[in-house]
Amino acid sequence: PLFFLGCVHFSFLLPSVKHKAPQIPVLRSKNAQETNIPFPAVTFGPTDGRGPEGMDRRNHGAHGGGKIRIGVCVMEKKVSCSPMEQILERLHAFGEFEIIIFGDKVILEDPIESWPLCDCLIAFYSAGYPLEKAEKYAVLRRPFLVNELDPQYLLHDRSKVYEHLKLFGVPVPTYAVVRREHPNQELNYFIEQDDFIEIHGKRFCKPFVEKPIDGDDHNIMIYYPSYAGGGMKELFRKVGNRSSEFYPEVRKVRRDGSYIYEEFMPTGGTDVKVYTIGPGYAHAEARKSPVVDGVVMRNSDGKEVRYPVLLTPTEKQIARNVCQAFRQAVCGFDLLRCDLGEARSYVCDVNGWSFVKSSYKYYDDAACILRKMFLDEKAPHIYTIPAHLPWRISEPAQPSDAVRNREQGTVGIPTQSEELRCVIAVIRHGDRTPKQKVKLKITQEKLLKLMLKYNGGKAHAEAKLKSALQLQDLLDATRILVPRARSGRESDSDAEVEHAEKLRQVRAVLEEVFIGKYS
């Protein structure tokens, strides 16, 4: 059930997953208040993974029949999001793992010595997260890390992200960095004119992109040249149905902080989001770019419209390099596909831990790949490929469906909801001259004898009449067979009228040919 970068896995309609909600324990300190995590809570005592007994279990539990403990050391807001819930539930359904959710109280207030022990750790930065504290815990307990913690500091600085990507051979847009120690600081290496800027002698003509160095600041500007009317478009995180706004009067760049300036890459109005789960798996989705008009396209459920896309071999290698460069197994990044003389793709942002939204196929893949990671690291001797995914439950046909099947004379098949994965269309242009032909079924003896005369007397062979003599014979026969106008008789049937009209067309065409070519 896995995607691998070296092969093609393509599916059209996939069944929606129906699964039982597993009971995932949530670790809280004894005095912690109830949280909004939608799983039942368990309070751990002194020997429930904290004392020497717990440490012994961590080292030998998988070998002795115990479960591998997966610690989820992230902010509760991230734990309770739908993709994380879906994947944790699937991991729990395998029956090989104990999921331990730390909770905000433990992460923010408790010392790391009292944090629960775990064999594998899911930990990533978000607003308010004590990354340095999590690092110290990882050094103290040495669990297997899905995403390494130290490289996550790089993701806070866009200039360091670009430097790191270039170090690993990942293509990035042409860029330059402007650093200011205080707002409105004058810099001798920075020059701004109406339609371009120069940074250390490198010129960027409008349109160009301005990004804050701070990776957590998502207010990005695009400046347009005067010949296109000038102005600036601000890109920001979605607010309602808006993702950008245009300001025609703004012409000067910001000077209140440090920024990256890069060339504007035309992408045809789409952005590509790529999500990795380890270096061998990448899922890509395209969406309408906020550069177009700033209006967010949403489906009937109110979610942004995205559609899966296939990555090229080069883009698959880029995904692998990004994953390995930052040592982030679960990682999302933005890809720009542009055609500046030749089709190329560039990475313009790396987001760290990111999940695909509303894709059950992705949740299945993620759970299977993470399971393999955990077992390979902690219990490689027990890893097996399951015969079936444990959370899938067949759904019997409803009575109304069975009745409908009987009425239509079809076999009753258990119904299940399906997820549209892609649409393939084969399109052919219609710019061609239609064939000028007339088809008619003949039974007249004169025409049948004419056919046998020119096809060698074979009853089932075709005859091609091209020469003047052959066409003259056909014209003579047609003139004889075309019925003359008759009066005083009942009207012929529609079929007879249609046949007579076709014979007249054949006669008219042949007469025109002879008048124009053979006369």
N, C-alpha and C positions, 0 to 999 in steps of 0.2 A: 504493500500500500504506500510505498514511499516514492517521492520524486528524487531523482539524482541528476546532477548537472550533466553527466555524460550520456544520458539517454533521454528519449522523448516519452513522456507520459501524457496522454491526451484523453480526456473524457468529456462526454456531452451532458448527460443527465445523471446526476448522482443522488442517491436516496438521502433524504434528510435524516439526521441521527435522532433516534429515540433512545433515551437511556435513563436508568434509575439514578436518582440523586444520591451519591454516596455520603456517608457521614464522615466529614473531614474535621478532625480536632483542631481547635484554635487555642494556642497557648496564651494565657494571660497571667500576670502576677495575681496573687491572691486578693489584693485590694483593688484590682482593676475594675472599672465600670464596664457595663455591657456595651458592646460596639454594634455597628450595623452590618458586620460581616454575615452573610446569609448562610452560615454553617453552624451546627451545634457546638457549644463551647465545652472545653475540657480543662479543668484546673490541674496542673501537674504538681505532685508532691515532691518531697526531697529526693526520692529514688526514681521518679518518673523521667529519667533522662538527664538528671542534673548531677547526680552523685557518681561514685566509682562504678556502681552497677550499670549506670547508663553508658559510661565510657567503655566498659567491657562489652556491652551490647553493640556499640558502634563499631568496635574492631572485629567482633566475631559473630554478630547477629546474623548476617547474611549466610554465613557458613553453617550456623547452627539452626537454621530454619526460621530465624526472625526476619522481620521486614526491614528493608532499607529505608532510612528516615530522610525525607526531603524537607529541609527547612526553607520556608518562604519568608525571607527577611526583607520585606518591602512595605511601603506605606499602605494602610488599609484601603485607601481609595483605589490603589492599583490592584489590590487583591480582589476587590469586589466588582471590578469591571468584567463584562460578559466574556471576553476572550480568555482571560485568566481563569475564571470559574470553569469554563468549558474544558480547558486543557487539564486543570487540576483534577476535575471529576473523572476524566478519562484515565489519568495516571492512577488514581485511586482504584478505578474499576479493574485494573490489571491484577490487583490483589497482592502485589509484591512490594508496595510502598506504603509508608505511613507519612501522611502530609502534616507538617507542623507549621502553622501560621503564627509568626511571632506576635504581630499586633503592634499598634503605635505605642502603647504604654510601655511594653518591654523594650522596643527599639529606642525610644526617646529618653526614658527615665531610668531603666534598670542598668546596672553595670554589666559589662560583657561577660564577666565570670558567672553571672546567674542566667545568662541566655541559655536556651535549651541546646543540647547537643544534637548534631545531625551528621549524616554521612555525606549528603550533597546539599549545596546551598544555592538558592536562587536569590540574588541580591542585585539591585540596580538603583541608580540615583533617580529621584524625582524631587519636586519642590519640598523643602523642609527635611530631606533625608540626610542623616549623619553618615556620610560616606566614609569619613576617616574612622569613625567608631566601628563600622562594619568591617573595615580593613583589619583593625586590631583583633576583632573576633576571629576573622579568617586565619590570621597568623597564630592565634592562640589554639584554635581547635582543628585547623587544617582540613576542612571539608573539601570535597570536590566542588569547584566553582563552575557553574554553567557559563556565566559571564565574569571574566576577570575584573577585579575592582580597580586596580591602579590605572589601567588605560581609560577608565571612565572620566578621569579628570581632563583628558584631552578633549572630550566632547563638549566641554564648556567654552572652548576657545576655537572659533572657526578658522583662524589662521593656522593653529596647530593641527587641526583636522586636515587642512589642505596640504600642509607640509608632510604629514604622516602618509597621506594618500600618495603623494608624489614619490615618497621613499619606497613604496611598495609597487610602483609602476601603474597606479590607477590614474586614468586621465581626469583632469579637472579643468575648468575654464581658466583662461588667462586672467591673472589677478594681480593686485598689488595691495599692500597694507599701509594704512595711515594710523599711527598711534599718537594719541594726545594724553598728556599727563593731567590736563585740566581743560574745561570747556573753552572754546574759542582760542586755543593756543595757536599762534602763528608758526608755521613750519616752512623752512626754506626749501624743502624738497617737494612741496605741494603747490601746484599752480592750477588755478581754475579760470577757464574762459567760457564764453557763451555756449559753445558746442563741444567742448572737450575739457578733460583734466589731465595733468601730468604729475606722475608720482615717481620720483627718482629717475626722471627722464623718460619714463614709459608713458606713452599717450593712450588715453582711453576716450574714443569719440562716442558721443551719444548716438544711440541709446546704450547706456551702461547700467549696471546693477550696483546698489549700495547696501551692504549688509553690516549690522553691528558685529564687532568681534565677539561679544558675549553671545554664546550659543543659546542662552535662554531668552534672548530678546528676539522676537519674531517679526518686528516691524522693519520690513525690507522695502526699499524704494527703487523705482526704475525712472531714470531721467531721459526725456525724449528731445531730439534735436529741433532747432527752430524751423527747419524746412518741413518738419512734420507737425508743426504747430506748437512745439515745446510742451512744457508742463511736466508733471511728475505723477506717477501712480504708486500708491502705498499698498503693499501687500501685508496682510495680517492674518492671524488665526480667525477662523470663521466666527462671525457674529451674526446669528440668525441666518439669513440667506445671502450674506455679503462676505466676500473674502478680499476685496480690494476697493479702493476709491481713487478717482483721478482728480488732481488739483491742477488746473491749467495755468494758474498764476505762479506756481512754485518753479523756479528755474535753478536756484543755487543749492548745492549739496549741504548736508548737515555738518556742523562744526562743533557739536556739543560733546563729542566723544571719539572713540576709536572705531574705525570702519575698514571693511574690505571692499575694494572696488573691482569689479570683474566685467568682462565683455558680456553683452546680452546675447543669449543663444536662442535663435528662433526654433521652436519645437512644433509648430503647426497647431498650437492651441491645446496640447495635452502635456500632462506631467506623468511620469512613471514612478510608482512607489515599489520598492523591492524589499522583501522580507526574507531573511535567511534563518534557517535552523541548522546550525552547523555549516561547515564549508561545502557540503555536498547537496544542499537543498536551497532553492530560491523560488519564492512565489512573487509574481509581479502583477501589479494592477495599474491601469491607466485611469486618469480622471481629467475632467476639464480644467485647464490651467486658470488660476486666478488672474492671469495677465489679460485674458480675453475681454471680459466685461465685468468681472467681480461678482457675478451672480452664481451662487452655488446650485448645481443641478441636484435635486433630491428625488428619491422614488416615493411611492405611495406610503411607505413607512416613515418618511421623513429623514432617511439616511442619504448621505451623499452617494451619487451614482458613480460606481466604479466597475470596470470590466477587466477580466484577466487577460493578460497578453503573454505571448511567448517571447522569451529572451533569446537573443542570438548567441552563438558559441562564445563570442567575445564578451558579451554582457554577462554570461554565466561565469566566465573567468574573473570578471570584475567583481561579481558578488562573492566569489570565493576569496579573492584578495582582500576585500573590505572586511570580511568576517575574520580572516587570519591576522590582518594588520592591527586591528583593535582588540583581538582576542575576545570577541563578543560572539558567542555561538548564536544567540537570538538577537538579531540586529536588523534595523530598518534603515534604508537610505534612499535618497532621491536621485533619480537618473534623468538626465536631459538627453533626448534623442534629437539631434539636429543634423541638417544637411547643408554644410557650407562647402559645396564642391564635391564632398564625399560624405557618406553617411557615417557618423561617429556618435558615440555615447559618452557622456561626461557625468561624473558624480559631483553634485553641488551641495550635498548636505548629508551628514551621518547622524542618525538620531539615537543610536543605542537600542536598548530593549524596546521592541515594537511588535505588536501582533496584528494580523489581519482581522478585520471585523466582519462578522456575519458570513463566514464560510465554514461549513461543517467539514468539508473535505480538508481544509487547512488544519482544523482542530484535530482531526484524525491523524494527519501526517505529523503534526507537531508532537502529539502524545507518543506516537510510535518511535519517532526519532529520539525524543528525550528519554524514553524508556531504555532505548539501546545505549545511549550515553551513560546513564546511571549504572546499568548492569555491566557494561564494558569496564567501567571504572571500579565498581565495588564487588561485583560477583560475575565475572566473565564466564565462569564455568557453568552457570545456570541459565545463560541466555538462550532462548529458543524463540523462533518466530511463531506467534500464536496462530492456530488454525482459523480463528475468527476473532474479530474485535469484540471484547466482552461487553461493551456497552450497547451493541446493536440488538434491537428487539424487533422481531417481525411483527407486523401489524395486520391482523386479519381483515378481510374485506367486510365492509359494512353491509347490512341487509339491503339498503337502497342500491348499492353497487351490484350486489348479486342479482337483484331483480332486473336492473338495467342490462346486465350481461345476458340474462336469459332472454329478454326481449330482443336483444340484438343478435342472439344466436352465437355468442362468443363464450369461451371458457372462462369461468370465474377465476381471476388472478388476484392474489392479495394486493391491495392498493397501498401506496405509500406516497407521501409528498416527495417532490423532486426539486432539485436545485439546478437551474440552467447554468451550465459552465461556459458555453460559448455558442456562437452561431457561425456556420460556415456557408458562404454564398459563392456560387460559381456564376460569374457574370460574363456575358459575351456581348460585344458591341453590335448594334443593329444597322451599321452603316454599310449596307450592301444592296445591290440591285436585285429585286425579287425575280425569280424565274418566271419567264413568260411562257407558260405551258397550259394546255387544256387537256383534261383527262375525260375520256368517255369509253363506255363499255360497248363493244360492237358485236352484233350477231349477224349482220348482213353478209351474205355469201360472197358478194363482190369484193368486199374489203378483206375477208378471210383468205380468199384466193390470192389477193394481192400480197398479203403478208407471207403466205407460203411460197410465193414466187420469188421473193427477195430474201428469204432466210434459209434457203436450201431445202425446203419442203419439210422442215422439222416443226411438229405441231406445238412444242413447248419452248421454242427458241424465239428470241426477239428479232425484229427486223428494223434496220436503220435505213431510212430513205433520205439520201442527200443529193444525189446527182439530179440534173435537170430532167432526164428521162424518167427517173423514179418518181420525182415530184409531179411530173406531168401525168403519169398514170394515176397517182393519188388524186390529183385535181379532177381528172375525168371521172373517176369513180364517185367522188364526192358530189360533183354536179348532178350525176344521175340519182344519187340517193337523197339529196336535199328535197324534201317534199314541197310541192307547189301549193300555193294558197288554194284552199278548197271552200266552196260555198254550199250552203244548203245541207250541211252535215253537222252532226253533233260535235261539240268541242272535244279535242283530244285530251287525254289525261295529262297531269302535270309532268310526269316522267317523259312522256312522248314529246311534249312541248320543249322541255329542257334539252332532250337529245337532239331534236331538230335544230335548236338554236346553236348547239355546239358544232353541228355539221356546217351550219352557215358560217360560223367563225373560222373553221378550218378552210372552207372554200374562199372566204374573203382574204385570209392571210396568204394562201397560195396564189391567188390571182394578183395580189399586190406584189408578191415576190417576183412573179413572172413578168409583170409589167415593168417593175423597176430594175430587174437584173438580167432577165433573159430576153427582153424584147429588143 
